[in-house]
Structures are given as C-alpha cells and as structure tokens.
Amino acid sequence: MRSLLSVLVVAGCGRDIDVACTSSTLTYETFGQPFMLDWCTGCHSDALPPGQRQSAPVYLNFDTLDQVRAWSTQIQIRAGPTEPTMPPAGGPSVAEREMLAEWLHCGAPQ
C-alpha cells in the first residue's frame, strides 16, 4: 500500500482528483470494520459497560461506520501512522496504520 504521504493530487478537467482515493480498494467491509474489531472496539464499543472500557469515554464508540466517520479525524490523529497513541499497548503495524489513514482520508468508503 502506498503511504498517505505519497498521495498525489492531479488537476484535470478543472477539478482535483485524489489518485489515492480513486485507486484505493479499501472499504468498510474489507478493511475498516475488521480493523476496528481487531484494534478498537475492545474498548470503544457500545456493548461494553464503563468498567470494561479501559477508561475509554462511554460516548466514544466505533461499532458502526457512522460512528467511525464521526470520529475519523481523531482516529486518524490517534491511530494513524504519525506518532500514534492508540491503542495504548501498541497494536497495528505501520503498514496497517497507513492503510487506516488512506481509508479515512478517502472518506471511509463503505
């Protein structure tokens, strides 16, 4: 996967085309949902009572695509490839974090 840092923006026909997004194959079904299940919903899930959330705020959940989209900027900052702080005990590889950044950057397509 190409790094988000290498995203190319090409001008054509009077509008900008984000090449990374037009060629990305990442979707919620193939990437977003499995990523959230593997790395996020262990603490950020509506199904978890406050005592089992490892101090994650009760309002901050990633069970659905709409919830992920609502928090996409914060997710990208905290779990993306640049100085990640989530999950706190480590987690995804740099390549997986770059894929997360790409998917979120492209609007978290379904």
Secondary structure, 3 states (H helix, E strand, C coil): CCCHHHCCEEEECCEEEEHHHHHCCCCHHHHHHHHHHHHCCCCCCCCCCHHHCCCCCCCCCCCCHHHHHHCHHHHHHHHCCCCCCCCCCCCCCHHHHHHHHHHHHCCCCC
